[in-house]
Amino acid sequence: MFAPAAQEARQLYSVHVAICAVAGDSAAEPDAGSAPRLLARVGAKVVLAARTEAQLKTVTEEIRSAGGVADHVLCDLADARSVQAAIDRAVDLHSRLDVAFNNGATATPPTPRDQLPEADFDRIYEVNLCGP
């Protein structure tokens, strides 16, 4: 079961009827998976979507072992078909999608714009602005 602080959060922010897709929050960083973990703690059923399958599995299992409902799907936020497939998976699993939480982003090392390859510039905008 969830810790007492999570129970307090559940009372304040109850989303137990929400189906949430969380995109891009599985990168290998210290706080990886924090958004889906929090959403699950307050009662949401979460579907994680990202490119890193090992981390997706880890966060999904952690949520499940804490009593939450979680699934995952591989997804590249820069690929519209991949994003649509992730949405379709959430709907297939839970018959609806209430919240799409885009926590994915990409960047390049600081570079003067005139020296940044066009493909890199396009990818930044595809992921950061055009993701779900």
Residue pairs with C-beta under 8 A, 6 or more apart in sequence:
1 66
1 67
2 10
2 41
2 66
2 67
6 41
6 42
9 38
9 41
9 42
10 16
10 41
10 42
10 43
13 42
14 42
14 43
15 39
15 42
15 43
15 44
15 99
16 42
16 43
16 44
17 43
17 98
18 39
18 43
18 44
18 45
18 98
18 99
19 44
19 45
19 47
19 90
19 94
19 96
19 97
19 98
19 99
20 36
20 39
20 44
20 45
20 46
20 47
20 97
20 98
20 99
20 100
20 101
21 46
21 47
21 48
21 49
21 86
21 87
21 90
21 97
21 99
21 100
21 101
21 132
22 35
22 36
22 39
22 46
22 47
22 48
22 49
22 101
22 103
23 49
23 50
23 75
23 77
23 83
23 86
23 100
23 101
23 102
23 103
23 104
23 131
23 132
24 49
24 50
24 77
24 102
24 103
24 104
24 105
24 131
25 32
25 33
25 34
25 35
25 36
25 48
25 50
25 59
25 101
25 103
25 104
26 32
26 33
26 48
26 50
26 52
26 55
26 56
26 59
26 72
27 50
27 52
27 55
28 52
28 55
32 55
32 59
33 48
33 55
33 58
33 59
33 62
33 63
35 101
35 103
36 46
36 48
36 59
36 63
36 70
37 59
37 62
37 63
37 66
37 68
39 46
39 99
39 101
40 46
40 63
40 66
40 68
40 69
40 70
41 66
41 68
44 99
45 68
45 69
45 70
45 94
46 63
46 68
46 69
46 70
46 71
47 70
47 71
47 72
47 73
47 86
47 89
47 90
47 93
47 94
48 56
48 59
48 60
48 70
48 71
48 72
48 73
49 56
49 72
49 73
49 74
49 75
49 83
49 86
49 89
50 56
50 72
50 74
50 75
50 104
51 74
51 75
51 76
53 72
53 74
56 72
56 73
56 74
57 72
59 70
59 72
60 70
60 71
60 72
63 69
63 70
64 70
71 89
71 93
73 85
73 86
73 89
73 90
74 82
75 82
75 83
75 85
75 86
76 82
76 83
77 83
77 102
77 104
77 126
77 127
77 131
77 132
78 106
78 123
78 126
78 127
78 130
78 131
80 130
83 131
83 132
86 132
87 97
87 100
87 132
90 97
91 97
100 132
102 131
102 132
104 127
104 128
104 131
105 127
105 128
106 123
106 124
106 127
106 128
107 124
108 116
108 120
108 124
113 121
